[in-house]
């Protein structure tokens, strides 16, 4: 059995400090957690939760951006755990910038992408296509990625069209501490017919 030095929880806490996605004319469902039953009256405690499928640390299925795309339950559970390839992206990248870093790929199950701390990674379309050509179905993203000279969220749309599942909105501090050579576990709520779900993301190395 391999010996692991560290276990990191990359999941954002679900509490009132959580940022909810907002654009000019849209807001995701709010996160709410209220007492529903209590020890005094019912003899047990239950809380009522309100949240969206993309609340906090979550996984996007292709259906999140693609009409008719695969929903969450189409992803086999064995694809959600296993060895990861950690790739620290530069602020800007073309296909040539990725060739040397991609030499470390050794059939890892999951692609773990980390962008610069001070802003997004801007990839050319061909650079992103080079990454999409890799076998992993599940991508874990620490940070943000934009596609050069493209519409907002083109990164997400390209992944959806390729049938990839994207895990995002990680807790940034532990995500910066991840080192190569470990395993990652992505455990979403077992929802059916949805475009994604909140999930717990844990790394060990």
Backbone as CSV, one residue per row, in Angstrom:
resi,resn,N_x,N_y,N_z,CA_x,CA_y,CA_z,C_x,C_y,C_z
1,UNK,0.839,-1.196,0.000,0.000,0.000,0.000,0.876,1.249,0.000
2,UNK,0.588,2.210,-0.903,1.370,3.449,-0.890,1.116,4.244,0.375
3,UNK,2.149,4.952,0.819,2.042,5.796,2.000,1.818,7.243,1.564
4,UNK,0.781,7.873,2.076,0.461,9.246,1.702,0.822,10.181,2.850
5,UNK,1.530,11.255,2.506,1.969,12.230,3.513,0.857,13.189,3.903
6,UNK,0.015,13.544,2.923,-0.975,14.590,3.189,-2.324,14.233,2.581
7,UNK,-3.365,14.705,3.234,-4.725,14.656,2.711,-5.261,16.087,2.739
8,UNK,-5.725,16.581,1.601,-6.222,17.950,1.494,-7.674,17.946,1.046
9,UNK,-8.497,18.702,1.740,-9.885,18.905,1.333,-9.938,20.195,0.516
10,UNK,-10.258,20.074,-0.769,-10.279,21.235,-1.675,-11.679,21.840,-1.802
11,UNK,-12.586,21.430,-0.928,-13.986,21.843,-1.017,-14.233,23.138,-0.261
12,UNK,-14.921,24.080,-0.882,-15.331,25.288,-0.175,-16.420,24.954,0.848
13,UNK,-16.333,25.524,2.047,-17.419,25.311,3.006,-18.740,25.873,2.476
14,UNK,-19.819,25.157,2.725,-21.149,25.642,2.367,-21.701,26.427,3.553
15,UNK,-21.544,27.736,3.498,-22.023,28.600,4.577,-22.419,29.950,3.990
16,UNK,-22.752,30.891,4.841,-23.242,32.188,4.377,-22.160,33.067,3.758
17,UNK,-20.896,32.644,3.828,-19.813,33.394,3.201,-19.584,32.992,1.747
18,UNK,-20.363,32.044,1.266,-20.174,31.516,-0.080,-20.568,32.545,-1.132
19,UNK,-19.713,32.710,-2.143,-20.048,33.577,-3.279,-21.030,32.851,-4.198
20,UNK,-22.099,33.554,-4.584,-23.093,33.011,-5.504,-22.891,33.649,-6.864
21,UNK,-22.861,32.819,-7.921,-22.600,33.339,-9.267,-23.666,34.342,-9.680
22,UNK,-23.194,35.491,-10.170,-24.076,36.571,-10.608,-23.531,37.166,-11.888
23,UNK,-24.393,37.409,-12.857,-24.017,38.142,-14.063,-24.957,39.335,-14.191
24,UNK,-24.927,39.998,-15.337,-25.712,41.227,-15.508,-27.209,40.991,-15.305
25,UNK,-27.721,39.860,-15.788,-29.168,39.632,-15.727,-29.533,38.263,-15.153
26,UNK,-28.609,37.686,-14.363,-28.869,36.345,-13.830,-28.175,36.192,-12.483
27,UNK,-28.850,35.450,-11.568,-28.262,35.090,-10.283,-28.585,33.626,-9.999
28,UNK,-27.563,32.834,-9.603,-27.797,31.441,-9.210,-28.700,31.382,-7.972
29,UNK,-29.332,30.241,-7.721,-30.127,30.120,-6.494,-29.273,30.404,-5.260
30,UNK,-29.861,31.038,-4.255,-29.098,31.320,-3.044,-28.847,30.050,-2.245
31,UNK,-27.793,30.089,-1.430,-27.575,29.004,-0.480,-28.242,29.382,0.831
32,UNK,-29.099,28.499,1.332,-29.780,28.725,2.604,-29.794,27.429,3.395
33,UNK,-29.575,27.541,4.689,-29.628,26.393,5.590,-30.374,26.821,6.847
34,UNK,-31.577,26.291,7.038,-32.426,26.705,8.155,-32.882,25.479,8.957
35,UNK,-33.028,25.670,10.251,-33.556,24.590,11.087,-34.956,24.196,10.631
36,UNK,-35.204,22.898,10.547,-36.505,22.363,10.148,-37.155,21.602,11.310
37,UNK,-36.324,20.877,12.037,-36.798,20.151,13.220,-35.754,20.297,14.318
38,UNK,-36.190,20.236,15.577,-35.273,20.436,16.683,-35.400,19.371,17.755
39,UNK,-34.365,19.274,18.576,-34.332,18.268,19.634,-35.505,18.435,20.601
40,UNK,-35.824,19.697,20.949,-36.852,19.941,21.960,-38.220,19.446,21.518
41,UNK,-38.592,19.744,20.259,-39.941,19.399,19.798,-40.019,18.011,19.172
42,UNK,-39.089,17.702,18.283,-39.187,16.438,17.549,-38.293,15.330,18.116
43,UNK,-37.322,15.719,18.936,-36.409,14.710,19.464,-35.222,14.448,18.566
44,UNK,-35.137,15.149,17.460,-34.003,15.034,16.539,-33.867,16.367,15.796
45,UNK,-32.715,16.556,15.174,-32.449,17.815,14.483,-32.348,17.584,12.980
46,UNK,-33.038,18.405,12.197,-32.998,18.370,10.737,-32.925,19.806,10.238
47,UNK,-32.124,20.044,9.200,-32.059,21.361,8.566,-32.577,21.264,7.140
48,UNK,-33.133,22.357,6.672,-33.612,22.443,5.288,-32.583,23.202,4.479
49,UNK,-32.178,22.609,3.336,-31.187,23.222,2.456,-31.835,23.739,1.185
50,UNK,-31.383,24.909,0.738,-31.725,25.437,-0.577,-30.422,25.793,-1.282
51,UNK,-30.213,25.274,-2.465,-28.991,25.562,-3.212,-29.177,25.149,-4.665
52,UNK,-28.256,25.586,-5.505,-28.294,25.235,-6.914,-27.358,24.085,-7.228
53,UNK,-27.479,23.532,-8.408,-26.614,22.421,-8.805,-25.166,22.862,-8.990
54,UNK,-24.930,24.155,-9.172,-23.575,24.675,-9.314,-23.165,25.531,-8.108
55,UNK,-23.699,25.242,-6.942,-23.368,25.987,-5.737,-22.047,25.503,-5.146
56,UNK,-21.163,26.445,-4.798,-19.897,26.106,-4.164,-19.023,25.255,-5.065
57,UNK,-18.199,24.418,-4.462,-17.378,23.489,-5.234,-18.316,22.480,-5.904
58,UNK,-18.237,22.394,-7.218,-19.229,21.595,-7.949,-18.628,20.992,-9.209
59,UNK,-19.374,20.086,-9.797,-18.993,19.495,-11.067,-20.030,19.872,-12.113
60,UNK,-19.550,20.284,-13.287,-20.412,20.591,-14.431,-20.439,19.391,-15.367
61,UNK,-21.619,18.908,-15.681,-21.771,17.923,-16.746,-21.871,18.664,-18.081
62,UNK,-21.653,17.985,-19.211,-21.810,18.656,-20.504,-23.160,19.348,-20.663
63,UNK,-24.215,18.817,-20.037,-25.549,19.411,-20.156,-25.624,20.817,-19.578
64,UNK,-24.615,21.226,-18.809,-24.630,22.579,-18.247,-24.504,23.637,-19.343
65,UNK,-23.827,23.290,-20.451,-23.638,24.255,-21.527,-24.061,23.735,-22.894
66,UNK,-24.494,22.501,-22.968,-24.803,21.900,-24.265,-26.202,21.311,-24.241
67,UNK,-27.079,21.831,-25.089,-28.436,21.300,-25.191,-28.371,19.852,-25.667
68,UNK,-28.918,18.956,-24.881,-28.849,17.540,-25.206,-27.577,16.864,-24.730
69,UNK,-26.726,17.593,-24.009,-25.482,17.023,-23.513,-25.724,16.037,-22.385
70,UNK,-24.709,15.259,-22.089,-24.809,14.253,-21.032,-25.056,14.910,-19.686
71,UNK,-25.919,14.295,-18.900,-26.190,14.780,-17.550,-25.285,14.041,-16.556
72,UNK,-25.402,14.401,-15.299,-24.437,13.972,-14.298,-24.330,12.457,-14.172
73,UNK,-25.463,11.753,-14.208,-25.419,10.314,-13.938,-24.732,9.515,-15.047
74,UNK,-24.453,10.162,-16.180,-23.754,9.462,-17.263,-22.273,9.259,-16.964
75,UNK,-21.758,9.946,-15.953,-20.342,9.814,-15.605,-20.149,8.623,-14.661
76,UNK,-19.417,7.586,-15.080,-19.197,6.426,-14.199,-18.401,6.831,-12.961
77,UNK,-18.688,6.194,-11.849,-18.050,6.564,-10.586,-16.541,6.337,-10.629
78,UNK,-16.060,5.380,-11.410,-14.621,5.131,-11.443,-13.856,6.245,-12.137
79,UNK,-14.547,7.087,-12.921,-13.887,8.229,-13.551,-13.700,9.381,-12.570
80,UNK,-14.345,9.330,-11.427,-14.315,10.437,-10.473,-13.208,10.304,-9.433
81,UNK,-12.391,9.281,-9.553,-11.322,9.083,-8.580,-10.142,8.420,-9.264
82,UNK,-8.964,8.713,-8.763,-7.766,8.103,-9.325,-6.605,9.073,-9.376
83,UNK,-5.555,8.675,-10.051,-4.355,9.506,-10.162,-4.643,10.738,-11.025
84,UNK,-4.028,11.840,-10.672,-4.202,13.066,-11.437,-2.873,13.534,-12.020
85,UNK,-2.957,14.239,-13.141,-1.812,14.965,-13.664,-2.003,16.434,-13.326
86,UNK,-1.067,16.998,-12.554,-1.124,18.401,-12.178,-0.383,19.222,-13.220
87,UNK,-1.089,20.200,-13.793,-0.505,21.065,-14.810,-0.690,22.519,-14.389
88,UNK,0.413,23.189,-14.067,0.377,24.609,-13.732,0.470,25.406,-15.024
89,UNK,-0.612,26.083,-15.368,-0.676,26.816,-16.624,-0.032,28.190,-16.488
90,UNK,0.611,28.676,-17.556,1.107,30.052,-17.554,-0.044,31.025,-17.799
91,UNK,0.234,32.320,-17.689,-0.801,33.330,-17.905,-1.329,33.287,-19.335
92,UNK,-0.457,32.962,-20.290,-0.861,32.826,-21.689,-0.202,31.584,-22.250
93,UNK,-0.954,30.851,-23.083,-0.403,29.603,-23.601,-0.905,29.311,-24.998
94,UNK,0.027,28.935,-25.868,-0.277,28.392,-27.187,0.092,26.907,-27.141
95,UNK,-0.178,26.146,-28.181,0.141,24.709,-28.130,1.603,24.422,-27.812
96,UNK,2.511,25.232,-28.362,3.937,25.013,-28.108,4.314,25.151,-26.652
97,UNK,3.587,26.016,-25.918,3.884,26.218,-24.503,3.495,25.022,-23.645
98,UNK,2.680,24.131,-24.186,2.187,23.001,-23.412,2.947,21.704,-23.667
99,UNK,3.720,21.659,-24.726,4.329,20.380,-25.096,5.256,19.839,-24.022
100,UNK,6.137,20.665,-23.474,7.039,20.163,-22.439,6.288,19.750,-21.170
101,UNK,5.372,20.595,-20.629,4.636,20.163,-19.432,3.826,18.886,-19.640
102,UNK,3.308,18.683,-20.852,2.465,17.511,-21.091,3.260,16.209,-21.203
103,UNK,4.580,16.286,-21.210,5.389,15.069,-21.270,5.265,14.238,-20.002
104,UNK,4.753,14.841,-18.932,4.617,14.089,-17.673,3.336,13.257,-17.652
105,UNK,2.509,13.371,-18.686,1.265,12.599,-18.692,1.566,11.116,-18.822
106,UNK,1.030,10.328,-17.867,1.249,8.886,-17.846,-0.064,8.155,-17.590
107,UNK,-1.034,8.417,-18.431,-2.333,7.745,-18.331,-3.062,8.038,-17.029
108,UNK,-2.838,9.216,-16.447,-3.590,9.589,-15.250,-5.071,9.704,-15.588
109,UNK,-5.917,9.428,-14.600,-7.362,9.400,-14.800,-7.966,10.791,-14.898
110,UNK,-7.383,11.756,-14.166,-7.976,13.086,-14.024,-6.934,14.150,-14.344
111,UNK,-7.355,15.198,-15.028,-6.494,16.336,-15.348,-6.750,17.446,-14.347
112,UNK,-5.724,17.835,-13.616,-5.817,18.892,-12.601,-5.087,20.113,-13.140
113,UNK,-5.830,21.168,-13.439,-5.269,22.399,-13.993,-5.254,23.485,-12.929
114,UNK,-4.126,24.189,-12.829,-4.001,25.276,-11.864,-3.491,26.509,-12.601
115,UNK,-4.167,27.633,-12.413,-3.838,28.861,-13.135,-3.084,29.816,-12.222
116,UNK,-2.487,30.876,-12.777,-1.748,31.827,-11.941,-2.625,32.430,-10.849
117,UNK,-2.010,32.790,-9.721,-2.756,33.328,-8.597,-3.335,34.708,-8.887
118,UNK,-2.686,35.458,-9.758,-3.102,36.852,-9.967,-4.033,37.046,-11.150
119,UNK,-4.578,35.974,-11.713,-5.500,36.149,-12.830,-5.720,34.851,-13.578
120,UNK,-6.560,34.891,-14.610,-6.852,33.671,-15.363,-5.702,33.264,-16.266
121,UNK,-5.739,32.029,-16.709,-4.866,31.571,-17.784,-5.620,31.783,-19.094
122,UNK,-4.990,32.428,-20.045,-5.596,32.676,-21.353,-4.964,31.709,-22.354
123,UNK,-5.763,30.795,-22.871,-5.285,29.801,-23.816,-5.786,30.121,-25.215
124,UNK,-4.966,29.883,-26.206,-5.472,29.937,-27.573,-6.405,28.755,-27.796
125,UNK,-7.267,28.868,-28.793,-8.157,27.760,-29.109,-7.393,26.464,-29.368
126,UNK,-6.327,26.502,-30.195,-5.556,25.269,-30.428,-4.904,24.711,-29.165
127,UNK,-4.494,25.575,-28.229,-3.903,25.086,-26.976,-4.942,24.319,-26.160
128,UNK,-6.154,24.870,-26.088,-7.206,24.171,-25.359,-7.570,22.862,-26.056
129,UNK,-7.591,22.862,-27.376,-7.874,21.625,-28.108,-6.806,20.573,-27.844
130,UNK,-5.563,21.028,-27.650,-4.485,20.079,-27.321,-4.761,19.402,-25.977
131,UNK,-5.249,20.170,-25.002,-5.595,19.588,-23.708,-6.813,18.678,-23.812
132,UNK,-7.800,19.112,-24.574,-9.026,18.320,-24.732,-8.734,16.969,-25.376
133,UNK,-7.680,16.909,-26.190,-7.330,15.653,-26.857,-6.785,14.607,-25.882
134,UNK,-6.415,15.032,-24.662,-5.957,14.059,-23.667,-7.118,13.175,-23.220
135,UNK,-6.853,11.944,-22.798,-7.941,11.015,-22.454,-8.818,11.397,-21.267
136,UNK,-8.321,12.064,-20.196,-9.179,12.239,-19.024,-10.521,12.891,-19.324
137,UNK,-11.589,12.287,-18.796,-12.937,12.832,-18.946,-13.219,13.906,-17.898
138,UNK,-12.594,13.784,-16.722,-12.832,14.715,-15.623,-11.657,15.669,-15.497
139,UNK,-11.970,16.963,-15.504,-10.984,18.020,-15.281,-11.287,18.691,-13.951
140,UNK,-10.251,18.970,-13.185,-10.373,19.731,-11.946,-9.613,21.040,-12.155
141,UNK,-10.295,22.158,-11.925,-9.719,23.474,-12.226,-9.587,24.307,-10.961
142,UNK,-8.353,24.716,-10.666,-8.085,25.675,-9.591,-7.755,27.015,-10.257
143,UNK,-8.720,27.928,-10.263,-8.549,29.212,-10.944,-9.545,29.370,-12.065
144,UNK,-9.172,30.179,-13.060,-10.057,30.448,-14.192,-9.271,30.343,-15.494
145,UNK,-9.971,29.906,-16.543,-9.386,29.809,-17.875,-10.258,30.565,-18.859
146,UNK,-9.626,31.337,-19.716,-10.304,32.027,-20.808,-9.695,31.581,-22.125
147,UNK,-10.493,31.624,-23.189,-10.010,31.301,-24.527,-9.740,32.602,-25.259
148,UNK,-8.555,32.744,-25.798,-8.107,33.976,-26.435,-9.056,34.407,-27.559
149,UNK,-9.474,35.675,-27.482,-10.333,36.304,-28.490,-11.620,35.513,-28.717
150,UNK,-12.204,35.022,-27.635,-13.465,34.279,-27.726,-14.489,34.864,-26.765
151,UNK,-15.732,34.442,-26.934,-16.806,34.898,-26.067,-16.621,34.366,-24.651
152,UNK,-17.175,35.056,-23.650,-17.122,34.517,-22.288,-17.706,33.111,-22.214
153,UNK,-17.105,32.283,-21.398,-17.526,30.893,-21.155,-17.285,29.980,-22.353
154,UNK,-16.498,30.424,-23.335,-16.168,29.541,-24.449,-15.366,28.330,-23.963
155,UNK,-14.559,28.531,-22.936,-13.826,27.408,-22.339,-14.798,26.318,-21.897
156,UNK,-15.842,26.713,-21.170,-16.817,25.738,-20.689,-17.562,25.077,-21.850
157,UNK,-17.878,25.850,-22.868,-18.610,25.291,-24.003,-17.766,24.282,-24.776
158,UNK,-16.479,24.589,-24.937,-15.601,23.650,-25.646,-15.472,22.337,-24.882
159,UNK,-15.391,22.415,-23.563,-15.329,21.192,-22.775,-16.627,20.403,-22.883
160,UNK,-17.752,21.104,-22.847,-19.041,20.428,-22.951,-19.178,19.716,-24.294
161,UNK,-18.773,20.381,-25.365,-18.868,19.763,-26.694,-17.976,18.525,-26.799
162,UNK,-16.890,18.509,-26.017,-15.976,17.363,-26.029,-16.395,16.265,-25.060
163,UNK,-17.495,16.469,-24.332,-17.965,15.462,-23.401,-17.193,15.398,-22.098
164,UNK,-16.493,16.490,-21.753,-15.718,16.520,-20.508,-16.581,17.026,-19.351
165,UNK,-16.203,16.618,-18.154,-16.845,17.074,-16.910,-15.852,17.954,-16.164
166,UNK,-16.312,19.122,-15.711,-15.423,20.101,-15.095,-15.764,20.310,-13.632
167,UNK,-14.764,20.135,-12.767,-14.891,20.433,-11.345,-14.240,21.787,-11.105
168,UNK,-14.987,22.715,-10.478,-14.446,24.066,-10.304,-14.927,24.684,-8.995
169,UNK,-14.468,25.929,-8.769,-14.751,26.651,-7.522,-14.188,25.917,-6.306
170,UNK,-12.918,25.540,-6.417,-12.236,24.906,-5.301,-11.887,25.948,-4.238
171,UNK,-11.614,25.462,-3.036,-11.065,26.312,-1.990,-9.639,26.671,-2.414
172,UNK,-9.344,27.950,-2.667,-8.061,28.297,-3.299,-6.823,27.991,-2.473
173,UNK,-6.899,28.138,-1.152,-5.683,27.941,-0.346,-5.173,26.504,-0.398
174,UNK,-5.979,25.484,-0.060,-5.449,24.117,-0.174,-5.157,23.708,-1.609
175,UNK,-5.872,24.291,-2.581,-5.606,23.941,-3.980,-4.195,24.339,-4.385
176,UNK,-3.655,25.416,-3.782,-2.294,25.854,-4.070,-1.251,24.921,-3.461
177,UNK,-1.650,24.130,-2.504,-0.712,23.255,-1.807,-0.583,21.881,-2.450
178,UNK,-1.426,21.592,-3.428,-1.406,20.271,-4.068,-0.089,20.075,-4.809
179,UNK,0.475,18.895,-4.670,1.703,18.538,-5.361,1.427,17.397,-6.342
180,UNK,2.327,17.206,-7.306,2.128,16.106,-8.267,2.218,14.737,-7.594
181,UNK,1.702,13.745,-8.307,1.925,12.369,-7.908,0.943,11.785,-6.929
182,UNK,-0.258,12.331,-6.841,-1.226,11.821,-5.886,-2.493,11.318,-6.531
183,UNK,-3.499,11.175,-5.691,-4.821,10.742,-6.122,-5.850,11.790,-5.713
184,UNK,-6.927,11.850,-6.482,-7.998,12.793,-6.188,-9.329,12.058,-6.213
185,UNK,-10.240,12.516,-5.348,-11.565,11.911,-5.233,-12.607,13.015,-5.384
186,UNK,-13.456,12.883,-6.383,-14.525,13.840,-6.653,-15.845,13.130,-6.385
187,UNK,-16.579,13.581,-5.359,-17.780,12.865,-4.925,-18.986,13.795,-4.949
188,UNK,-19.678,13.885,-6.099,-20.862,14.735,-6.185,-22.083,14.066,-5.568
189,UNK,-23.084,14.892,-5.243,-24.381,14.341,-4.878,-24.886,13.467,-6.021
190,UNK,-25.539,12.374,-5.689,-25.974,11.434,-6.722,-27.327,11.879,-7.292
191,UNK,-27.284,12.981,-8.033,-28.479,13.504,-8.684,-28.613,12.891,-10.071
192,UNK,-29.824,12.831,-10.589,-30.048,12.318,-11.941,-30.732,13.387,-12.776
193,UNK,-30.345,13.441,-14.046,-30.957,14.372,-14.984,-30.539,15.815,-14.797
194,UNK,-29.460,16.065,-14.036,-29.055,17.441,-13.761,-27.788,17.812,-14.519
195,UNK,-27.544,19.133,-14.584,-26.369,19.647,-15.281,-25.126,19.637,-14.407
196,UNK,-25.231,19.131,-13.192,-24.095,19.086,-12.285,-24.570,18.900,-10.865
197,UNK,-23.629,19.068,-9.921,-23.974,18.913,-8.514,-22.841,19.444,-7.647
198,UNK,-23.179,19.955,-6.466,-22.121,20.232,-5.482,-21.374,18.940,-5.167
199,UNK,-20.075,19.055,-4.866,-19.315,17.842,-4.594,-18.212,18.099,-3.561
200,UNK,-17.763,17.033,-2.973,-16.602,17.037,-2.076,-15.402,16.627,-2.897
201,UNK,-14.308,17.357,-2.778,-13.099,17.063,-3.544,-11.930,16.922,-2.570
202,UNK,-11.300,15.744,-2.546,-10.221,15.452,-1.619,-9.024,14.913,-2.393
203,UNK,-7.842,15.383,-2.019,-6.593,14.946,-2.630,-5.733,14.281,-1.570
204,UNK,-5.021,13.250,-1.972,-3.984,12.684,-1.112,-2.727,12.439,-1.954
205,UNK,-1.581,12.723,-1.341,-0.315,12.493,-2.043,0.801,12.222,-1.041
